[in-house]
Amino acid sequence: MKPDDLTAFAAARAICQRHAKSFYFASKFLPRAKRDAAYAVYAFCRLMDDAVDESAEPERELAAFLITLDAVYAGEVPPQKNDEATAAVHAFVTTKDVYQIPKAYFVDLAEGCRMDLTVTRYATWPDLEKYCYHVAGVVGLIMSCVFGLSNEAAKAQAVQMGNAMQLTNILRDVKEDYARGRIYLPAVDMERFGYTEEDLSRGVVNEAFARLMKFEIARARSLYQSGAAGLQFLEGFSSRLTASAMAVIYSGILGAIERQGYDVYARRAGISKVQKMSRIPRAWKVARCGSGNLCRSVWD
């Protein structure tokens, strides 16, 4: 790499290390070139997300980011500045060409950012599933370009895996999302189990909430299981192991929610570095055998 490239990829790696600890941990199984590319892609996605979440004028910032996206795909490299964000964009410019990542994926991701500005409630799972695709399922497609995917049909599983991770986020972050004015739990599911928005606003953990969470956790685990069927089509064992590790580590959050009695209001569910390490043998089995020979308990 040229010195400028080293600086650019170091900036992308720093962004990933700060904001995506589980992915950063799992990425260590990748060879250097793919690892750097994965950091560059993540950093670019993160910069787009931050343009919305951390701005007083999010629509304007999102529009500006889309202009940058157009310029990058038109071959116009942004001027080099002495800041981390611009350096990370330079890393992405190199990566999107080498791994032939379609621009349309990032347009879809931008739509997810826009949905966070305009939609605060979701009526049904299909409504929420569409949102999950735009903020996470499409990231599965983006990463499959870096990892290498040999089967076009397996793109559907890449989306399912991303959706599973986003649903996991939603279940973990019920309290934080409500504080931002958002409820992602489908209204039809809340009504089915008798859990109201008033209950949610007060952080009520009762039998209705436990049954609601059990239902959504089962849905997430089903998505992990079906999504894992596509991992066998990733290029090389290192790619399969990285994607498998990310999945089994992230699904561990579901078990953490269960162990704290579904009380996601009292504390944020998560798993420690030691617990992440303890889940690697599961990831190894998934990467080696695919999901067909594994029971669903691998996602507990």
Long-range contacts (C-beta under 8 A, 24 or more apart in sequence): 4-80, 4-90, 5-90, 5-91, 5-94, 7-87, 8-40, 8-87, 8-88, 8-90, 8-91, 8-94, 9-36, 9-39, 9-40, 9-91, 10-87, 11-43, 11-84, 11-85, 11-87, 11-88, 11-91, 12-36, 12-39, 12-40, 12-42, 12-43, 12-44, 12-87, 12-88, 12-91, 12-92, 13-39, 14-84, 15-39, 15-42, 15-43, 15-46, 15-47, 15-84, 15-88, 16-42, 16-43, 16-46, 19-46, 20-46, 22-246, 22-249, 22-250, 22-276, 23-246, 25-245, 25-249, 25-273, 25-276, 26-242, 26-243, 26-245, 26-246, 26-249, 26-283, 27-242, 29-238, 29-241, 29-242, 29-245, 30-238, 30-239, 30-242, 31-238, 34-146, 34-147, 34-238, 34-239, 36-91, 36-95, 37-95, 37-98, 37-99, 37-146, 38-143, 38-146, 38-242, 39-91, 40-88, 40-91, 40-92, 40-94, 40-95, 41-92, 41-95, 41-96, 41-101, 41-142, 41-143, 41-146, 43-88, 43-91, 43-92, 44-88, 44-89, 44-92, 44-106, 45-106, 45-109, 45-139, 45-142, 47-85, 47-88, 47-89, 48-106, 48-109, 48-110, 48-113, 49-113, 51-113, 52-113, 52-114, 52-116, 52-117, 53-116, 58-113, 58-117, 59-114, 59-117, 62-110, 62-113, 62-114, 62-117, 65-110, 66-107, 66-110, 69-103, 69-106, 69-107, 69-110, 72-96, 73-103, 95-146, 99-145, 99-146, 100-145, 101-142, 101-145, 101-146, 102-145, 105-138, 105-141, 105-142, 106-142, 108-133, 108-134, 108-138, 109-134, 109-135, 109-138, 109-139, 109-142, 112-136, 112-138, 116-182, 120-181, 120-182, 120-183, 121-182, 121-183, 121-187, 122-183, 122-184, 122-185, 122-186, 122-187, 123-186, 123-187, 123-188, 124-186, 124-187, 124-188, 125-186, 125-188, 125-189, 125-219, 127-186, 128-167, 128-170, 128-184, 128-186, 129-163, 131-166, 131-184, 132-162, 132-163, 132-166, 132-167, 133-159, 133-162, 133-163, 135-166, 136-162, 136-163, 136-165, 136-166, 136-169, 137-162, 137-163, 137-166, 138-162, 140-227, 143-243, 144-234, 147-234, 147-235, 147-239, 147-242, 147-243, 148-234, 148-235, 148-236, 148-239, 149-230, 149-233, 149-234, 149-235, 150-233, 150-234, 150-235, 151-230, 151-233, 154-229, 154-230, 154-233, 155-230, 156-230, 157-226, 157-227, 157-228, 157-229, 157-230, 157-231, 158-227, 158-230, 159-227, 160-223, 160-226, 160-227, 160-230, 161-223, 161-224, 161-227, 161-228, 161-230, 161-243, 161-247, 162-227, 163-223, 163-227, 164-220, 164-221, 164-223, 164-224, 164-227, 164-247, 164-250, 164-251, 165-246, 165-247, 165-250, 167-216, 167-219, 167-220, 167-223, 168-220, 168-250, 168-251, 168-253, 168-254, 170-216, 171-213, 171-216, 171-217, 171-220, 171-253, 171-254, 171-257, 171-264, 172-253, 172-257, 172-264, 172-268, 172-269, 172-270, 173-264, 173-268, 174-200, 174-264, 174-265, 175-203, 175-264, 175-265, 175-268, 176-268, 185-212, 185-216, 189-215, 189-216, 203-265, 205-261, 205-262, 205-263, 205-265, 209-262, 210-261, 210-262, 213-257, 213-262, 213-264, 214-262, 217-254, 217-257, 217-258, 220-251, 220-254, 220-299, 221-251, 221-254, 221-296, 221-299, 221-300, 222-296, 224-251, 224-299, 225-291, 225-296, 225-299, 226-291, 228-286, 228-290, 228-291, 228-294, 229-290, 229-291, 229-292, 231-286, 231-287, 231-290, 231-291, 232-290, 237-287, 237-288, 240-286, 240-287, 241-283, 241-284, 241-287, 243-287, 244-282, 244-283, 244-284, 244-286, 244-287, 245-279, 245-280, 245-283, 245-287, 247-283, 247-286, 247-299, 248-279, 248-280, 248-282, 248-283, 248-286, 248-298, 248-299, 249-276, 249-279, 249-283, 251-299, 251-300, 252-276, 252-279, 254-299, 254-300, 255-300
